[in-house]
């Protein structure tokens, strides 16, 4: 059942389903649905799953037009408090993985383990330059947000990402994601670019971390392999896993693979 919290700078919706070890899901940009199919499998396999609609997406509202990464992390804290959780395994995808990192830094007591599916930030100095990203930003500047949406997600996920999206979430959710592209390009992008997270912050993360990288990223020349490698060099308790056959859209490309990857890591860190 969907619940809603008024947290001052935002109204945060979240779902809380199932029983067992708690898993907190923090989705990526454009859609609150990225982790829903994998979350459904986690519930079926005996986990309690909380899926947070981050401010600006799904049923949540950003009342400041560009909340900070620290604020997103604090919203997640408020959700755990509302759910009466002392700790949870945290799974983040893309920009949601960046929020998960901030959460683990700010509140290490809450995070039992951390699974990061291709964190969007921080940038790595040696990452490849994907020309689709620059074209997406230019299209957004010209007000063509749907084209910017296609360029951005096509650049990191390949040309079939719309088909994958509709297969798992439906046409209505795809159109909602397209509509959210204006928020992403005009508000969220700047807020995340202003986030400061480096080796000093990473050293405070005490939870074990799984860095998940899509095997198709190298073919698509996406930056996430380099970003994950940089995080691996900073995080004291991390390991990296490359999943073959999937790209940045991995939670929708293969929800069963993502759920299984999360479950295996969570099972090793339940103490």
N, C-alpha and C positions, 0 to 999 in steps of 0.2 A: 504494500500500500504506500502511495506517495505521501510524503510529509513535507512541511514547509517551515522554515525558520526565518524570522526577521532578525538580521544581524547588524543592522544599522546602515552600513554602506551597500547592502544587498539583501535580496530575499532569496534564500537558498532552498531549493527543492531536493529531496533525496528519497530513494526507496530503500527499504530494509526488509530483506526476505531471507528465509531459511533459518537454520540453527547450526550450531557448531562453531568452529574457529572462525573469527570475524575477518573478513577481507574487505578493505575499503578501496573502491574504484574511483580513479580520477581520470576522466576522459581527456582526449585531445581537443584541438580547436575545431570549429565549424559545427560540431554535433555532440549532443549529450549521449548519443547512442553507440559510440564506438565500441564500448566494452560490454554492452548489454548482452549480445549473444554468448560471449565467454562467461559472463556473470551468471547467466541462466544455467549453464552447465555446471558451474561451481556450486550453485544452490542444489541442483539435482544430485551432486556428489557429496552432499552433507556439510556445506559451509554456510555460514551466515554472511550474506553479501549486502554491503551498503554501496549504492551507486549514487555519487554526488553529482547533481547538475551544477557545474561550475557557473559562477556569476556571468550572465550574458548569454547563456545557452539553455536549451530545453525549457523547463518551466521556471528557471531561476532568472532573476533580474539584477543587473548591475546598475545601481542607483547613482554611481559616480562617473560612469562612462569611461572605464579603464582602470579597474581595481588592480592593485599591485600583486606581484607574486606572493609577497608576505601576507597580503589580505586573503588571497585564495587559500593559502595554507591555514590561516586562522579560521576561515569558514569551515574547513575540514575538521579542525579541532572542535568547533561548535557542534558539528554533526556527531562526532564521537561522544561528546558530552550528552547530547540529546538522546543518543542511543544507549547511554549508560555503559560505555565501553572504557576499559582501562587501557587497552592496547589493541592493535589490529595489524594484520599483514596488509601492506599498502601496495597497490598496483597502479602505476601511472603510465599513460600513453602520450607521447609527443609533448605538448605543452603541459599536459597533466603530469607527466613524469618530472618536469621541472618543479611543479608544485609539490610533488611527493618528496623531492630532494629538499626543498625548503622546509617542509613539514618535519622531515627526519632531522634536519639541522636545528630547527627551533624547538621541537618537542621530541627529543629522542626517546623519552619514556613512553610515548604513545605507539612507536613504530617497532613492531616485532621483527618484521623483515620487509624488504623493499624490492619490488620487481619493476624495472624501468624499461619500457618498450620504446626504444629510440627517442631518448629525451631531446626535445627541440632546442633547449638552451642548457648550458652555455655553449657558445660557439667555440670551435677549435681553430687555432691559427693555421693548421696545415690541411684544413678540410677542402675538398674539391669545390669549385664554383659551378653551381648548376645554373645554366643560363635561363631556365624556365622561371626561377625565382625572381630574377630581375625583371623579366617580362610581366610576371604576375603583379609585381609592385607597380609597374608603369601602367598597366591596365586599370588597376585600382585608382591610381591618381587621376586617370581620365574618367572615372566614374563607371567603368564597365566591370562591375563586381562579379557578375557571373563568369565572364571570360577570365578574370583574375582567379576565381575559384578553380576553374578547369585547368589553367596553367599551373597553379600551385600544386594541387593534388595530383594532377597528371604527371608533374615533374618528379614527385617523390614516390608515386605509386604505380605509374604506368598508365597507358591509355584506356584500360578497361575498368578503372576505379568506379565509374558510375554504375556499371553493371553489377559489380560486387556490392556496392552500397544498396542498390535496390533489392538485390537478392536477399540480403540479410535484414534490412530495415524497412524497405518499402519505398514507393515513389514519394509519398507525403513527407517522409523523413528526409529524403534527398532534397526536396524543394525547400524544406526548412533549413537544411544545411547551406544551400545556395544563398538563401536570404540572409543567413548569419555572416556571410562573407564581408559585408560592409562593416559589421562590428569588429571582425577580426582585423581587417586592414586599417581601420581608422582608430581603433581603441586598444584592442588587446595587444597587437603587435608592438606598439610603442611601450606599453606597460612592461611587457616581458623583456624587450630590448634594454630597458633601464635596470633590470635585475642584476645584482652583483653577487656572483657565487664563484668562488675559486678554491684553491687548494686548502686555504685556511678554514673555510666553511666546511669543505668536504671532510676534513680531518675530525670534525666534531660528530660526524655520522657514525653512530655505534652499531646500527643494525646491519646484519648481513645483506648484501645487495647483489641482485642478479641483473646484469646489463644484457638486454636482448636486442639483437641486431638482425634485420632481415637480409637474407642472402642475396636478394635481388638488388639491394642497394648499390652494390659495386657496378653492376651492369647499367643502372640508371644514373650513376654518378651522383648519388645523394651524399649529404655531409654526415650522416648519422654514424657511420662506422668510425670516422675520425673523432666525432664528439664522444662516442662511447669509449674509445681508446683513451681519450684524455681523462674522462671520469674514472676509468679503471686505474689510471696512474695516480689519481688523487685519493680514491676511496680505500680505506685501509682493509675493509672486509668485503671485497667484491670479486665476482667471477663473471665471465662473459660467455654468452651462448649465441651462436649464429644459427638462425633457423632457415633452412633451405627452402626455396620456392615461394617466399613471401617478401613483401616490400614494406613500406611505411604503413600501408593499410592493413597490416597483418591481423589486427583484431577482427576484421570483417572477412579477410581472405580465408582465414582458417581458424575460426573460433575454438574448435576442439583442440587444435595444436596449442593455442595460447592458454586455454584453460588447463590442459595437461602440463604445460611448462610451469604455470603458476603452482599447481597442486604439488608437483614434484619438489619444488623449492620450498614451499610452505611446510610440507611434511618433514623436511630436514631441519626446520627451524621453529619447531613448536615448543621447545623447552623454555 
